[in-house]
Amino acid sequence: MTTISTDADVVTLVNVFTVAPEKQQALIKVLTTATEEAMSHQAGYVSANIHASTDGTRVVNYSQWASADAFHAMTADPECREHMSAALALAECDPHLYTVESVHHI
């Protein structure tokens, strides 16, 4: 389960994909399949959430990992790399790891 908290012991991947609007749904399908078939079976996987921009030009993967090392191990896994190649055939991406520094609620 995704927990957004400053005291959650996870690292967060925010990966912004830039995609042509007509390819947005195909990219979402590729990322969903990748998560279900490969990423979620990796050591250190916590959660993943796929967001689609309302204008069709972006898809954001917000995922959490137990550590940066766990995330980097996943990126080296051949099955995961194959899935990511399929995503990169549809869109450009800009992945970065983050920590939660502040959370605000009403």
N, C-alpha and C positions, 0 to 999 in steps of 0.2 A: 504494500500500500504506500502511496506517495504521502510523505509527511514533510510539510514545509515549515521548518522550525530552525531557529538559530542553534538549538542544542541537539538536533538530529545528527547522528554520527554517520553522515554520508557525504559523498561528493556528487554534484549535479552537473549533468551534461545538458547544455542548451545548444542544440544544433539547428541552425536556421537554413532551410533549403529554399533557394530561389528557383521557381518553376514556371513554365508557361501555363496559363490557366487551363488549357485543354489537357494538360498532363497532371494536374494536381491530384485528381482521384486515383490515377494509376500509381503515383508516387506514394500516396497514403496506403494503398494496397500493398505495395512492395515493403514499406516500412512496417506495416502491421504483420505481414507474413514473416519478415526478418525477426521481429520481436518474438513472435509466437514459436517459430521453428528453431531459432539459433540463440539470439541474445539472452532470452529469459532462462536458458539452460546453462549459462555461464556462471562460474563461481563469482560471487560478489554482486550479482544482479539484484536490484531492489524493486524497481518499478520503471514503467515507461508510459508516457502520455503523448499522443500525437495531436497537434493542433493545426487547423487549416485556416488561413486568412480568408476573410469574407470576399476579398477581391480576386482570389484564386491564384495569387502570385507567390505565396509563401506557404511552407509547411514547417512547423517547429516540432522537433522531438525534444521533450523535456524528460530526461531519464535520470534515475538515481542509482549510484553504485556504492558499494561498501567502502571503496577506496579508489584513488587514482590508479594504483597498481592493478586493481581488478578491471577497471575500464581499459587500461592499456593492454592487458592480457587478452581481453575480448577483441580488441582491434587487430591483434596478431593471429587470431584464430582463423584458419582457412575457410571454414563454413561462414563465419561472420563476414569475412572479407568478400566472399562471393555475393552475399546479399547486399552489401554496401556498394559493390560494383554495379549491381542492377539499379540501385537508387541513383548513383552518380551518372548513369546513362540517361536519366530523366531530368536531372537538376544539378545545380551547383550547391555546395554546402559550405557552412562556416561554423564548425564545431569548436566549443570551448568548455572547459570545466570551471565550475563555480562553487563557492560556499555561500550559504545563506547568512547574510549579515544583519538583516532587519526584516521583521514581519509586522504588518499592521492590519487590524480588523476593526470593523465598526462595532 
